[in-house]
Amino acid sequence: MLAIGIVETKGDTLAYNPVEEAAGYFQIRPIRLLDYNNRTGSTYTMKDLYNYEISEKIFLYFADLIGPYDFEQIAKRWNGSGQLTIDYWKRIKEKL
C-alpha cells in the first residue's frame, strides 16, 4: 500500500489529478468510487477520498478481491490495463 501511495502521490493525501479526476493518496477515480459504493452500499463522495482512512478502506476492498498477497496483480489492476501496468509495477517494486 505504501509503495502505491508513494508512486501515485509521493504520499500526499490531498493530491488531485484533474486529467483523470483522481483524488487522495491512492488516486481513486470517480468510476472506481462509484463501483465501490455500488458494491458496498456506501455513499462516499470524491471529497471523502482526501481522508486517508476512507481511501485505504476502498483500496483494501479492491486489493482483497484480487488476493491479499499477489502484490503484482494488485498494483497492475489498481493502475489499469495494458503495457503501462508493466512500467507501473516496475516503479512500485522500486519502492518495496
N, C-alpha and C positions, 0 to 999 in steps of 0.2 A: 504494500500500500504506500509506504513512504516513498519508494522509488518512483511510483507512478505520479504521486503528487509533486515530486521534485522535477520530473521531466515535464509534466503538464504546466506547472505554475511556479516552479522554484520555491514551492512551499507557501505560496500566497493564497490564503483562504478567501481573499477579496478579489481574486483575478476574474476578469471578464474578457472573452474573445468576441468582439462584435461581428466578425465574419461568420462564425459558427453559432453565435448566441449562446456560447458555453459559459457556465458560471461556477465559481467556487474552486476549491482545492483540486478536485478531480475533473474539472471542466465538463460538467454534466450538461448535455444539450437538452433542449426542450422536448424532443421526441423520446429521449430516454426517461426523462422525468414523467412524461405522460404515461409511458409504458409501466413504470414503477407504480404510479398512482392507480392505474387500471388494475394491475395485478394484486395490489395490496389493499386497495380501498383508502389509501392515504389521500390527502388533499394538499400536499406540499406545492409551493409556488417556486418560481425561479429565484425569487428573493431569499427563500429559505436555504438555498444552496450555499450561501455565504456562511452559514453555520456549519462548522466542521463536523459536528456530531451527526447532523442530518445527512450531509454529503457522504460521510463514512458509512452510515446505515444503508444508503442507496447503493454505494459501491459494493459493499459486502453482500448485499442481496444478490446482485448480478454475478459477483465472483463465486458465490456459493452454488449458483445454478451450473456453473462450469465445472466446479470441483475445487475444493479448498487448497489443494497442493499442486495444481497444474498452473504454475505461475506464468509460463509462456503463453498458454491459451487465454488465461485471464487477461494478460496485458494486451495481446493481439485483438481479442474480441472487444476489449474496452476501447481500443483505438479505432476499430472499424474493420475494413477488409482490404484484401489486395496486397500489392507489393509494399505499400507504405507501412504495413504492420510488421514486416520483417525488419525494416530500419528502426521502427519504434521499439521492437523487442531488443535490438542491439543497444539502444540508448538506455532502456530500462536495466539491462544486465550490467551496464557500466555503473549503475547506482546501487546495485545489490551488494 
